[in-house]
């Protein structure tokens, strides 16, 4: 089974960043805000909006690059494991073919039955080993993607609040945004400043 048929892309290009609403101050629990404070902004009110190009962010954010490299290594490990299992099966087939050529099975039906059982066990084991590795990798990829998404979203919330932005959009989810509102470079720069490279998690 081709692992890439289940994990179509190793990069985390599926990241979808929701709009981030900046908090403009927290009210104490015992304080009552005016009724108007709970009303949504109207279309004619000024809003400070910026956008981020998610593809560019993922291309240059060091954490995303590290996770991509980790995913590539795991894919290579899976490929090597699958090849090793295939080699074992081919070696068994070659051994059986040689026995058949030497008329071993013709004179010893019990050996033929035993070798058939050995072959079936080898096939079953190979499938289990490969499936277990696929499941392990898929779990790690899912954990890494969640970690990446969480770090980006948490940063954008903080960034929006510090800058006084009411909303940060994902460029891919908008029809048109003027480039002067693009804050991708600044976001990537600050994310990378905060990122300290660590050893890949649970990579075996």
Beta strands, then each sheet from edge to edge (+ up, - down):
strand 1: 49-52
strand 2: 167-170
sheet 1: 1+ 2+
end
